[in-house]
Amino acid sequence: MRFSSLLPLLGILGMVAVAHADPPTASPRAPPARVEATFQVEPANVQAGANALKKAVSEFGGTVGLYAIDLELQQPLAALDDATPRNPASNAKLATAFTALDRLGPQHRFATGLYGSIDPRGTVAKLVLRGRGDPSLRDADLMEMARELSIRGVKRVDAIAVDQGAFGDRWVPPAFEQQPDEWAPFRANVAPVSLDGNVVTVWVRAAATEGKPATIVVSPAGAVTLEGKVETGAAKSKESIRLDMRTERGRLVARLGGSTPAGSSPVPVSKRVDDPRKLAGLALREALRGAGITASDAVELGGEGDKNALVVHMSRPLGELLTMLGKESDNFAAEMIFLGLSPADAKATPEAGAIAVRETLEKHHAFGHGMRVTNGSGLFDANRSSPRALTALLRAAWLDPRIGPDFMAQLSIGGVDGTMKNRFRAWSSERAIRAKSGTLAATVALSGYVLRPKGQRPVVFSLIVNDCKGKAAEARNAIDGFVDGVARSAWGR
């Protein structure tokens, strides 16, 4: 049900005169004149659209909370049960991103280093890999670090230790235990030194002829011990690849089975790693060997006492990494950054991250009664927020020049990229809708901005539909219809 179809008179409501700037003779200290909205968004019409949305959602048993404000005219536009805390799904990532920008700053970088001592023969007795939560560390970064170690004259490494002490012994984020048997990458666990999102991808390349074993390539290299095989089936047979992951005596074991059609393109199968603490160390061992450094098979946990840095890799700035939260809705990255909000002089914990988020939201009047911060991603039944609180957060971000540009840049653009690439396509040229989506089994949420032409302040909105299990598509269509109607009004269409 589309808002625009329900309210045909929501188009151009009339031009509003634009105030002229101060004359050149005015005092340079005088504030600039306000520029009024070219097209006024009428609250009565937006509220009518909100009521229509509520009716559409109630027809399939859902409940909705909604709040929208006009920042240009500083007035509320619509409200529906706006202060009631609801499960916000991935809209919880808005609070994680906002707090990270507020506390760490957009230029913050995460360091991952190699530590140890090089003897005169070019041997490192124990090479320690240590980090504090870079969510973007990739296999290629370890290869570059190994190359730099070779340039420094290292020829041999007798043992590799991975120092995972920065997060303690907890690697399952809060609420993730609700689905312990879910092995998909979206439910990846965390560690201070994590690699490739703590996900292993096994590429299966079929042989040209039936009956031959398929070729297996693992990324990151050296991460797992392979068992079993995948057969090459008939050319038009059905693909049936099986991959089971487990930890066995400190090793990551991937058990393969099934078949893939002869002559078919390589197929990637990705699974999260249950205990990710040694994953980066195993990949580092292969990277060292690839750089011409003799490396022992030994990979262990520890090395907290080694402080002599040999090579340090710095992540991209936080402002760039946040696209993983906003545009990609990456749960792993959100939980890593959430832990990174802990005090730098203490071990990072989810509890400390939750305190940081809550304190930041309270400071900006974006934390209401009954709200709850448990994890940083919004995955599973963990957090509670309200449309009014999320709208206050979005308003604060827009008005704060320290936060606003990078916060806006990480959001998906309707019809253009991220999780909203296939939504709001009618607005792709204007790039007018910037928002964070959220979807769980019984929740669909969308919070963000409708940008106005000519640089005027936007309409800010937040919508959360709960109790819509099995009706996510219907809830999403109803939400999109409402937002499209607001955009048409703001642009005079």
Summary of the structure (lengths in Angstrom):
residues: 493
radius of gyration: 26.0
end to end distance: 18.2
largest distance: 86.9
contacts: 1759
relative contact order: 0.20
helix: 31%
strand: 25%
